[in-house]
Amino acid sequence: MNQAVQLVNITRDLSGKWMIPILLNVESSGGRFTPLKNALQIAPSRLSDNLIVMCTAGLIQQQSPFERNHPLLPEYKLTEKGLFMKEAALVLSHSEEQLNKGFLAGKAWNWPVLIALYYEYHEFNSIRRLLDKPTPRIISTRLNQLHNQELVEKELISKPRPKFNYLLSKEARPILQMTNQNLSGLFI
């Protein structure tokens, strides 16, 4: 699997409103449900749903009653894969601070689109083939939103027939380069 595909998959897996906040806070809350819920200010049902998804994905595991501080209260801990994804989440969080455009990972496909552009997938169809799963409408929506946030530039190509090429903005490119280096460094 080439590096662009690996980074697209990692950033896709970290997408969503709660994935990164849960990964970054599960250890500091002692892995306990209520302190985690309170730290994130999340509804219990939403946290429960996200923890189930994360358990299924192998990012966290629910500890057995014998491993817990209190046998009746659920506790979670990061798996090896979860620790890796936590490091990736830290990289994305740091990059988002530098970009200063809000919580980009909160919406699915923002980061995968940015990674695709960093790896010079400039045409809509090449981005679509790399990302594989999202609908054309989602990709188009994300490209337009990222363009409105001044992270992506559109370039109209008129020949042989009109189309847009998408490029990272001059301000976003060095930050994405650093993001790429830091995420790639996690594989070593």
mmCIF file of the C-alpha atoms, coordinates in Angstrom:
data_MODEL
# 
_entry.id   MODEL 
# 
loop_
_atom_site.group_PDB 
_atom_site.id 
_atom_site.type_symbol 
_atom_site.label_atom_id 
_atom_site.label_alt_id 
_atom_site.label_comp_id 
_atom_site.label_asym_id 
_atom_site.label_entity_id 
_atom_site.label_seq_id 
_atom_site.pdbx_PDB_ins_code 
_atom_site.Cartn_x 
_atom_site.Cartn_y 
_atom_site.Cartn_z 
_atom_site.occupancy 
_atom_site.B_iso_or_equiv 
_atom_site.pdbx_formal_charge 
_atom_site.auth_seq_id 
_atom_site.auth_comp_id 
_atom_site.auth_asym_id 
_atom_site.auth_atom_id 
_atom_site.pdbx_PDB_model_num 
ATOM 1   C CA . MET A 1 1   ? 0.000   0.000  0.000   1.00 0.00 ? 1   MET A CA 1 
ATOM 2   C CA . ASN A 1 2   ? 1.496   3.348  -0.972  1.00 0.00 ? 2   ASN A CA 1 
ATOM 3   C CA . GLN A 1 3   ? 1.959   6.148  1.515   1.00 0.00 ? 3   GLN A CA 1 
ATOM 4   C CA . ALA A 1 4   ? -0.866  8.327  0.173   1.00 0.00 ? 4   ALA A CA 1 
ATOM 5   C CA . VAL A 1 5   ? -3.357  5.485  0.642   1.00 0.00 ? 5   VAL A CA 1 
ATOM 6   C CA . GLN A 1 6   ? -2.074  4.763  4.170   1.00 0.00 ? 6   GLN A CA 1 
ATOM 7   C CA . LEU A 1 7   ? -2.430  8.389  5.223   1.00 0.00 ? 7   LEU A CA 1 
ATOM 8   C CA . VAL A 1 8   ? -5.860  8.698  3.600   1.00 0.00 ? 8   VAL A CA 1 
ATOM 9   C CA . ASN A 1 9   ? -6.991  5.629  5.565   1.00 0.00 ? 9   ASN A CA 1 
ATOM 10  C CA . ILE A 1 10  ? -5.621  6.954  8.863   1.00 0.00 ? 10  ILE A CA 1 
ATOM 11  C CA . THR A 1 11  ? -7.183  10.382 8.434   1.00 0.00 ? 11  THR A CA 1 
ATOM 12  C CA . ARG A 1 12  ? -10.473 8.799  7.334   1.00 0.00 ? 12  ARG A CA 1 
ATOM 13  C CA . ASP A 1 13  ? -10.528 6.639  10.455  1.00 0.00 ? 13  ASP A CA 1 
ATOM 14  C CA . LEU A 1 14  ? -9.937  9.719  12.621  1.00 0.00 ? 14  LEU A CA 1 
ATOM 15  C CA . SER A 1 15  ? -12.796 11.650 11.035  1.00 0.00 ? 15  SER A CA 1 
ATOM 16  C CA . GLY A 1 16  ? -15.905 12.421 13.000  1.00 0.00 ? 16  GLY A CA 1 
ATOM 17  C CA . LYS A 1 17  ? -16.911 14.785 15.729  1.00 0.00 ? 17  LYS A CA 1 
ATOM 18  C CA . TRP A 1 18  ? -15.889 12.554 18.640  1.00 0.00 ? 18  TRP A CA 1 
ATOM 19  C CA . MET A 1 19  ? -13.126 10.218 17.419  1.00 0.00 ? 19  MET A CA 1 
ATOM 20  C CA . ILE A 1 20  ? -10.143 12.466 18.170  1.00 0.00 ? 20  ILE A CA 1 
ATOM 21  C CA . PRO A 1 21  ? -11.513 13.915 21.427  1.00 0.00 ? 21  PRO A CA 1 
ATOM 22  C CA . ILE A 1 22  ? -12.218 10.426 22.791  1.00 0.00 ? 22  ILE A CA 1 
ATOM 23  C CA . LEU A 1 23  ? -8.784  9.105  21.767  1.00 0.00 ? 23  LEU A CA 1 
ATOM 24  C CA . LEU A 1 24  ? -7.076  12.076 23.387  1.00 0.00 ? 24  LEU A CA 1 
ATOM 25  C CA . ASN A 1 25  ? -9.078  11.883 26.623  1.00 0.00 ? 25  ASN A CA 1 
ATOM 26  C CA . VAL A 1 26  ? -9.650  8.195  27.345  1.00 0.00 ? 26  VAL A CA 1 
ATOM 27  C CA . GLU A 1 27  ? -6.385  7.779  29.277  1.00 0.00 ? 27  GLU A CA 1 
ATOM 28  C CA . SER A 1 28  ? -6.616  11.047 31.207  1.00 0.00 ? 28  SER A CA 1 
ATOM 29  C CA . SER A 1 29  ? -10.110 10.061 32.379  1.00 0.00 ? 29  SER A CA 1 
ATOM 30  C CA . GLY A 1 30  ? -8.739  6.785  33.696  1.00 0.00 ? 30  GLY A CA 1 
ATOM 31  C CA . GLY A 1 31  ? -10.736 5.031  31.003  1.00 0.00 ? 31  GLY A CA 1 
ATOM 32  C CA . ARG A 1 32  ? -13.880 5.502  33.057  1.00 0.00 ? 32  ARG A CA 1 
ATOM 33  C CA . PHE A 1 33  ? -17.148 6.338  31.330  1.00 0.00 ? 33  PHE A CA 1 
ATOM 34  C CA . THR A 1 34  ? -18.474 9.152  33.549  1.00 0.00 ? 34  THR A CA 1 
ATOM 35  C CA . PRO A 1 35  ? -15.228 11.179 33.805  1.00 0.00 ? 35  PRO A CA 1 
ATOM 36  C CA . LEU A 1 36  ? -14.824 10.815 30.025  1.00 0.00 ? 36  LEU A CA 1 
ATOM 37  C CA . LYS A 1 37  ? -18.431 11.925 29.457  1.00 0.00 ? 37  LYS A CA 1 
ATOM 38  C CA . ASN A 1 38  ? -17.926 14.928 31.737  1.00 0.00 ? 38  ASN A CA 1 
ATOM 39  C CA . ALA A 1 39  ? -14.594 15.918 30.192  1.00 0.00 ? 39  ALA A CA 1 
ATOM 40  C CA . LEU A 1 40  ? -16.058 15.869 26.671  1.00 0.00 ? 40  LEU A CA 1 
ATOM 41  C CA . GLN A 1 41  ? -19.480 17.257 27.575  1.00 0.00 ? 41  GLN A CA 1 
ATOM 42  C CA . ILE A 1 42  ? -21.055 14.511 25.470  1.00 0.00 ? 42  ILE A CA 1 
ATOM 43  C CA . ALA A 1 43  ? -24.421 12.799 25.848  1.00 0.00 ? 43  ALA A CA 1 
ATOM 44  C CA . PRO A 1 44  ? -24.109 9.346  27.451  1.00 0.00 ? 44  PRO A CA 1 
ATOM 45  C CA . SER A 1 45  ? -25.797 7.601  24.518  1.00 0.00 ? 45  SER A CA 1 
ATOM 46  C CA . ARG A 1 46  ? -23.491 9.340  22.017  1.00 0.00 ? 46  ARG A CA 1 
ATOM 47  C CA . LEU A 1 47  ? -20.410 8.378  24.041  1.00 0.00 ? 47  LEU A CA 1 
ATOM 48  C CA . SER A 1 48  ? -21.647 4.811  24.363  1.00 0.00 ? 48  SER A CA 1 
ATOM 49  C CA . ASP A 1 49  ? -22.251 4.557  20.604  1.00 0.00 ? 49  ASP A CA 1 
ATOM 50  C CA . ASN A 1 50  ? -18.788 5.932  19.853  1.00 0.00 ? 50  ASN A CA 1 
ATOM 51  C CA . LEU A 1 51  ? -17.112 3.586  22.348  1.00 0.00 ? 51  LEU A CA 1 
ATOM 52  C CA . ILE A 1 52  ? -18.856 0.614  20.716  1.00 0.00 ? 52  ILE A CA 1 
ATOM 53  C CA . VAL A 1 53  ? -17.612 1.720  17.286  1.00 0.00 ? 53  VAL A CA 1 
ATOM 54  C CA . MET A 1 54  ? -14.096 2.202  18.662  1.00 0.00 ? 54  MET A CA 1 
ATOM 55  C CA . CYS A 1 55  ? -14.143 -1.237 20.332  1.00 0.00 ? 55  CYS A CA 1 
ATOM 56  C CA . THR A 1 56  ? -15.275 -2.819 17.066  1.00 0.00 ? 56  THR A CA 1 
ATOM 57  C CA . ALA A 1 57  ? -12.480 -0.993 15.207  1.00 0.00 ? 57  ALA A CA 1 
ATOM 58  C CA . GLY A 1 58  ? -9.937  -2.318 17.712  1.00 0.00 ? 58  GLY A CA 1 
ATOM 59  C CA . LEU A 1 59  ? -8.943  1.110  19.030  1.00 0.00 ? 59  LEU A CA 1 
ATOM 60  C CA . ILE A 1 60  ? -10.053 0.536  22.611  1.00 0.00 ? 60  ILE A CA 1 
ATOM 61  C CA . GLN A 1 61  ? -11.063 -2.429 24.669  1.00 0.00 ? 61  GLN A CA 1 
ATOM 62  C CA . GLN A 1 62  ? -13.413 -2.677 27.561  1.00 0.00 ? 62  GLN A CA 1 
ATOM 63  C CA . GLN A 1 63  ? -11.645 -4.006 30.592  1.00 0.00 ? 63  GLN A CA 1 
ATOM 64  C CA . SER A 1 64  ? -12.960 -7.054 32.386  1.00 0.00 ? 64  SER A CA 1 
ATOM 65  C CA . PRO A 1 65  ? -14.544 -6.640 35.840  1.00 0.00 ? 65  PRO A CA 1 
ATOM 66  C CA . PHE A 1 66  ? -11.319 -8.001 37.381  1.00 0.00 ? 66  PHE A CA 1 
ATOM 67  C CA . GLU A 1 67  ? -9.176  -5.309 35.700  1.00 0.00 ? 67  GLU A CA 1 
ATOM 68  C CA . ARG A 1 68  ? -11.370 -2.362 36.668  1.00 0.00 ? 68  ARG A CA 1 
ATOM 69  C CA . ASN A 1 69  ? -11.026 -0.095 39.678  1.00 0.00 ? 69  ASN A CA 1 
ATOM 70  C CA . HIS A 1 70  ? -14.709 -0.703 40.389  1.00 0.00 ? 70  HIS A CA 1 
ATOM 71  C CA . PRO A 1 71  ? -16.102 -3.993 39.057  1.00 0.00 ? 71  PRO A CA 1 
ATOM 72  C CA . LEU A 1 72  ? -19.514 -2.546 38.189  1.00 0.00 ? 72  LEU A CA 1 
ATOM 73  C CA . LEU A 1 73  ? -18.349 0.568  36.323  1.00 0.00 ? 73  LEU A CA 1 
ATOM 74  C CA . PRO A 1 74  ? -17.134 0.161  32.740  1.00 0.00 ? 74  PRO A CA 1 
ATOM 75  C CA . GLU A 1 75  ? -13.563 1.135  31.985  1.00 0.00 ? 75  GLU A CA 1 
ATOM 76  C CA . TYR A 1 76  ? -11.732 1.294  28.684  1.00 0.00 ? 76  TYR A CA 1 
ATOM 77  C CA . LYS A 1 77  ? -8.121  1.335  27.629  1.00 0.00 ? 77  LYS A CA 1 
ATOM 78  C CA . LEU A 1 78  ? -6.399  2.025  24.351  1.00 0.00 ? 78  LEU A CA 1 
ATOM 79  C CA . THR A 1 79  ? -5.153  -0.958 22.387  1.00 0.00 ? 79  THR A CA 1 
ATOM 80  C CA . GLU A 1 80  ? -1.847  -0.898 20.533  1.00 0.00 ? 80  GLU A CA 1 
ATOM 81  C CA . LYS A 1 81  ? -3.729  0.288  17.439  1.00 0.00 ? 81  LYS A CA 1 
ATOM 82  C CA . GLY A 1 82  ? -5.495  2.881  19.602  1.00 0.00 ? 82  GLY A CA 1 
ATOM 83  C CA . LEU A 1 83  ? -2.163  4.200  20.893  1.00 0.00 ? 83  LEU A CA 1 
ATOM 84  C CA . PHE A 1 84  ? -0.952  4.537  17.300  1.00 0.00 ? 84  PHE A CA 1 
ATOM 85  C CA . MET A 1 85  ? -4.141  6.358  16.314  1.00 0.00 ? 85  MET A CA 1 
ATOM 86  C CA . LYS A 1 86  ? -3.822  8.609  19.372  1.00 0.00 ? 86  LYS A CA 1 
ATOM 87  C CA . GLU A 1 87  ? -0.396  9.697  18.107  1.00 0.00 ? 87  GLU A CA 1 
ATOM 88  C CA . ALA A 1 88  ? -1.903  10.356 14.672  1.00 0.00 ? 88  ALA A CA 1 
ATOM 89  C CA . ALA A 1 89  ? -4.732  12.297 16.362  1.00 0.00 ? 89  ALA A CA 1 
ATOM 90  C CA . LEU A 1 90  ? -2.149  14.463 18.134  1.00 0.00 ? 90  LEU A CA 1 
ATOM 91  C CA . VAL A 1 91  ? -0.502  15.216 14.777  1.00 0.00 ? 91  VAL A CA 1 
ATOM 92  C CA . LEU A 1 92  ? -3.831  16.230 13.225  1.00 0.00 ? 92  LEU A CA 1 
ATOM 93  C CA . SER A 1 93  ? -4.779  18.323 16.268  1.00 0.00 ? 93  SER A CA 1 
ATOM 94  C CA . HIS A 1 94  ? -1.475  20.181 16.097  1.00 0.00 ? 94  HIS A CA 1 
ATOM 95  C CA . SER A 1 95  ? -1.896  20.741 12.350  1.00 0.00 ? 95  SER A CA 1 
ATOM 96  C CA . GLU A 1 96  ? -5.436  22.040 12.855  1.00 0.00 ? 96  GLU A CA 1 
ATOM 97  C CA . GLU A 1 97  ? -4.129  24.545 15.418  1.00 0.00 ? 97  GLU A CA 1 
ATOM 98  C CA . GLN A 1 98  ? -1.604  25.792 12.875  1.00 0.00 ? 98  GLN A CA 1 
ATOM 99  C CA . LEU A 1 99  ? -4.164  25.964 10.059  1.00 0.00 ? 99  LEU A CA 1 
ATOM 100 C CA . ASN A 1 100 ? -6.498  27.890 12.384  1.00 0.00 ? 100 ASN A CA 1 
ATOM 101 C CA . LYS A 1 101 ? -9.623  26.842 10.449  1.00 0.00 ? 101 LYS A CA 1 
ATOM 102 C CA . GLY A 1 102 ? -11.464 24.992 13.212  1.00 0.00 ? 102 GLY A CA 1 
ATOM 103 C CA . PHE A 1 103 ? -11.954 21.288 13.839  1.00 0.00 ? 103 PHE A CA 1 
ATOM 104 C CA . LEU A 1 104 ? -11.451 19.909 10.318  1.00 0.00 ? 104 LEU A CA 1 
ATOM 105 C CA . ALA A 1 105 ? -11.482 16.276 11.455  1.00 0.00 ? 105 ALA A CA 1 
ATOM 106 C CA . GLY A 1 106 ? -15.001 16.826 12.783  1.00 0.00 ? 106 GLY A CA 1 
ATOM 107 C CA . LYS A 1 107 ? -16.344 16.336 9.262   1.00 0.00 ? 107 LYS A CA 1 
ATOM 108 C CA . ALA A 1 108 ? -15.701 13.140 7.372   1.00 0.00 ? 108 ALA A CA 1 
ATOM 109 C CA . TRP A 1 109 ? -13.373 13.363 4.376   1.00 0.00 ? 109 TRP A CA 1 
ATOM 110 C CA . ASN A 1 110 ? -11.828 16.805 5.081   1.00 0.00 ? 110 ASN A CA 1 
ATOM 111 C CA . TRP A 1 111 ? -8.404  15.419 5.971   1.00 0.00 ? 111 TRP A CA 1 
ATOM 112 C CA . PRO A 1 112 ? -8.388  12.660 3.333   1.00 0.00 ? 112 PRO A CA 1 
ATOM 113 C CA . VAL A 1 113 ? -9.110  15.306 0.665   1.00 0.00 ? 113 VAL A CA 1 
ATOM 114 C CA . LEU A 1 114 ? -6.272  17.491 1.972   1.00 0.00 ? 114 LEU A CA 1 
ATOM 115 C CA . ILE A 1 115 ? -3.906  14.498 1.973   1.00 0.00 ? 115 ILE A CA 1 
ATOM 116 C CA . ALA A 1 116 ? -4.938  13.648 -1.607  1.00 0.00 ? 116 ALA A CA 1 
ATOM 117 C CA . LEU A 1 117 ? -4.156  17.199 -2.687  1.00 0.00 ? 117 LEU A CA 1 
ATOM 118 C CA . TYR A 1 118 ? -0.818  17.094 -0.892  1.00 0.00 ? 118 TYR A CA 1 
ATOM 119 C CA . TYR A 1 119 ? 0.061   13.987 -2.933  1.00 0.00 ? 119 TYR A CA 1 
ATOM 120 C CA . GLU A 1 120 ? -0.843  15.922 -6.091  1.00 0.00 ? 120 GLU A CA 1 
ATOM 121 C CA . TYR A 1 121 ? -4.143  14.295 -6.919  1.00 0.00 ? 121 TYR A CA 1 
ATOM 122 C CA . HIS A 1 122 ? -5.426  17.495 -8.498  1.00 0.00 ? 122 HIS A CA 1 
ATOM 123 C CA . GLU A 1 123 ? -8.328  16.343 -10.645 1.00 0.00 ? 123 GLU A CA 1 
ATOM 124 C CA . PHE A 1 124 ? -11.707 15.491 -9.186  1.00 0.00 ? 124 PHE A CA 1 
ATOM 125 C CA . ASN A 1 125 ? -11.761 11.945 -10.596 1.00 0.00 ? 125 ASN A CA 1 
ATOM 126 C CA . SER A 1 126 ? -8.247  11.148 -9.392  1.00 0.00 ? 126 SER A CA 1 
ATOM 127 C CA . ILE A 1 127 ? -9.228  12.307 -5.890  1.00 0.00 ? 127 ILE A CA 1 
ATOM 128 C CA . ARG A 1 128 ? -12.364 10.174 -6.108  1.00 0.00 ? 128 ARG A CA 1 
ATOM 129 C CA . ARG A 1 129 ? -10.396 7.081  -7.142  1.00 0.00 ? 129 ARG A CA 1 
ATOM 130 C CA . LEU A 1 130 ? -7.874  7.566  -4.318  1.00 0.00 ? 130 LEU A CA 1 
ATOM 131 C CA . LEU A 1 131 ? -10.523 8.070  -1.632  1.00 0.00 ? 131 LEU A CA 1 
ATOM 132 C CA . ASP A 1 132 ? -12.594 5.191  -3.042  1.00 0.00 ? 132 ASP A CA 1 
ATOM 133 C CA . LYS A 1 133 ? -15.595 5.296  -0.685  1.00 0.00 ? 133 LYS A CA 1 
ATOM 134 C CA . PRO A 1 134 ? -17.191 8.750  -0.614  1.00 0.00 ? 134 PRO A CA 1 
ATOM 135 C CA . THR A 1 135 ? -19.822 9.786  -3.111  1.00 0.00 ? 135 THR A CA 1 
ATOM 136 C CA . PRO A 1 136 ? -18.970 12.418 -5.732  1.00 0.00 ? 136 PRO A CA 1 
ATOM 137 C CA . ARG A 1 137 ? -21.309 14.801 -3.928  1.00 0.00 ? 137 ARG A CA 1 
ATOM 138 C CA . ILE A 1 138 ? -19.394 14.456 -0.636  1.00 0.00 ? 138 ILE A CA 1 
ATOM 139 C CA . ILE A 1 139 ? -16.070 15.075 -2.372  1.00 0.00 ? 139 ILE A CA 1 
ATOM 140 C CA . SER A 1 140 ? -17.474 18.093 -4.193  1.00 0.00 ? 140 SER A CA 1 
ATOM 141 C CA . THR A 1 141 ? -18.944 19.463 -0.966  1.00 0.00 ? 141 THR A CA 1 
ATOM 142 C CA . ARG A 1 142 ? -15.668 19.027 0.920   1.00 0.00 ? 142 ARG A CA 1 
ATOM 143 C CA . LEU A 1 143 ? -13.635 20.619 -1.877  1.00 0.00 ? 143 LEU A CA 1 
ATOM 144 C CA . ASN A 1 144 ? -15.986 23.620 -1.915  1.00 0.00 ? 144 ASN A CA 1 
ATOM 145 C CA . GLN A 1 145 ? -15.919 23.969 1.874   1.00 0.00 ? 145 GLN A CA 1 
ATOM 146 C CA . LEU A 1 146 ? -12.133 23.729 1.961   1.00 0.00 ? 146 LEU A CA 1 
ATOM 147 C CA . HIS A 1 147 ? -11.995 26.286 -0.858  1.00 0.00 ? 147 HIS A CA 1 
ATOM 148 C CA . ASN A 1 148 ? -14.246 28.631 1.146   1.00 0.00 ? 148 ASN A CA 1 
ATOM 149 C CA . GLN A 1 149 ? -11.908 28.203 4.123   1.00 0.00 ? 149 GLN A CA 1 
ATOM 150 C CA . GLU A 1 150 ? -9.003  29.194 1.850   1.00 0.00 ? 150 GLU A CA 1 
ATOM 151 C CA . LEU A 1 151 ? -7.233  25.862 2.247   1.00 0.00 ? 151 LEU A CA 1 
ATOM 152 C CA . VAL A 1 152 ? -7.846  24.788 -1.358  1.00 0.00 ? 152 VAL A CA 1 
ATOM 153 C CA . GLU A 1 153 ? -7.518  26.763 -4.570  1.00 0.00 ? 153 GLU A CA 1 
ATOM 154 C CA . LYS A 1 154 ? -9.518  26.057 -7.719  1.00 0.00 ? 154 LYS A CA 1 
ATOM 155 C CA . GLU A 1 155 ? -7.877  26.482 -11.076 1.00 0.00 ? 155 GLU A CA 1 
ATOM 156 C CA . LEU A 1 156 ? -10.059 26.452 -14.188 1.00 0.00 ? 156 LEU A CA 1 
ATOM 157 C CA . ILE A 1 157 ? -8.562  24.528 -17.099 1.00 0.00 ? 157 ILE A CA 1 
ATOM 158 C CA . SER A 1 158 ? -10.426 25.367 -20.310 1.00 0.00 ? 158 SER A CA 1 
ATOM 159 C CA . LYS A 1 159 ? -8.882  22.951 -22.822 1.00 0.00 ? 159 LYS A CA 1 
ATOM 160 C CA . PRO A 1 160 ? -9.557  20.343 -24.079 1.00 0.00 ? 160 PRO A CA 1 
ATOM 161 C CA . ARG A 1 161 ? -12.800 20.806 -22.133 1.00 0.00 ? 161 ARG A CA 1 
ATOM 162 C CA . PRO A 1 162 ? -13.490 22.899 -19.044 1.00 0.00 ? 162 PRO A CA 1 
ATOM 163 C CA . LYS A 1 163 ? -12.632 21.409 -15.664 1.00 0.00 ? 163 LYS A CA 1 
ATOM 164 C CA . PHE A 1 164 ? -11.192 22.414 -12.328 1.00 0.00 ? 164 PHE A CA 1 
ATOM 165 C CA . ASN A 1 165 ? -7.859  21.459 -10.895 1.00 0.00 ? 165 ASN A CA 1 
ATOM 166 C CA . TYR A 1 166 ? -7.628  21.628 -7.115  1.00 0.00 ? 166 TYR A CA 1 
ATOM 167 C CA . LEU A 1 167 ? -4.488  22.685 -5.276  1.00 0.00 ? 167 LEU A CA 1 
ATOM 168 C CA . LEU A 1 168 ? -3.524  23.290 -1.683  1.00 0.00 ? 168 LEU A CA 1 
ATOM 169 C CA . SER A 1 169 ? -3.316  26.974 -0.878  1.00 0.00 ? 169 SER A CA 1 
ATOM 170 C CA . LYS A 1 170 ? 0.140   28.461 -0.349  1.00 0.00 ? 170 LYS A CA 1 
ATOM 171 C CA . GLU A 1 171 ? -0.607  28.824 3.370   1.00 0.00 ? 171 GLU A CA 1 
ATOM 172 C CA . ALA A 1 172 ? -1.799  25.221 3.766   1.00 0.00 ? 172 ALA A CA 1 
ATOM 173 C CA . ARG A 1 173 ? 1.000   23.495 1.810   1.00 0.00 ? 173 ARG A CA 1 
ATOM 174 C CA . PRO A 1 174 ? 3.810   23.833 4.423   1.00 0.00 ? 174 PRO A CA 1 
ATOM 175 C CA . ILE A 1 175 ? 1.481   22.719 7.208   1.00 0.00 ? 175 ILE A CA 1 
ATOM 176 C CA . LEU A 1 176 ? 0.371   19.697 5.169   1.00 0.00 ? 176 LEU A CA 1 
ATOM 177 C CA . GLN A 1 177 ? 4.020   18.924 4.445   1.00 0.00 ? 177 GLN A CA 1 
ATOM 178 C CA . MET A 1 178 ? 4.726   18.905 8.189   1.00 0.00 ? 178 MET A CA 1 
ATOM 179 C CA . THR A 1 179 ? 1.571   16.827 8.799   1.00 0.00 ? 179 THR A CA 1 
ATOM 180 C CA . ASN A 1 180 ? 2.679   14.321 6.168   1.00 0.00 ? 180 ASN A CA 1 
ATOM 181 C CA . GLN A 1 181 ? 6.165   14.051 7.683   1.00 0.00 ? 181 GLN A CA 1 
ATOM 182 C CA . ASN A 1 182 ? 4.820   13.602 11.203  1.00 0.00 ? 182 ASN A CA 1 
ATOM 183 C CA . LEU A 1 183 ? 2.212   11.020 10.189  1.00 0.00 ? 183 LEU A CA 1 
ATOM 184 C CA . SER A 1 184 ? 4.760   9.165  8.044   1.00 0.00 ? 184 SER A CA 1 
ATOM 185 C CA . GLY A 1 185 ? 7.159   9.171  11.000  1.00 0.00 ? 185 GLY A CA 1 
ATOM 186 C CA . LEU A 1 186 ? 4.680   7.100  12.973  1.00 0.00 ? 186 LEU A CA 1 
ATOM 187 C CA . PHE A 1 187 ? 5.303   4.135  10.657  1.00 0.00 ? 187 PHE A CA 1 
ATOM 188 C CA . ILE A 1 188 ? 9.005   3.931  11.517  1.00 0.00 ? 188 ILE A CA 1 
# 
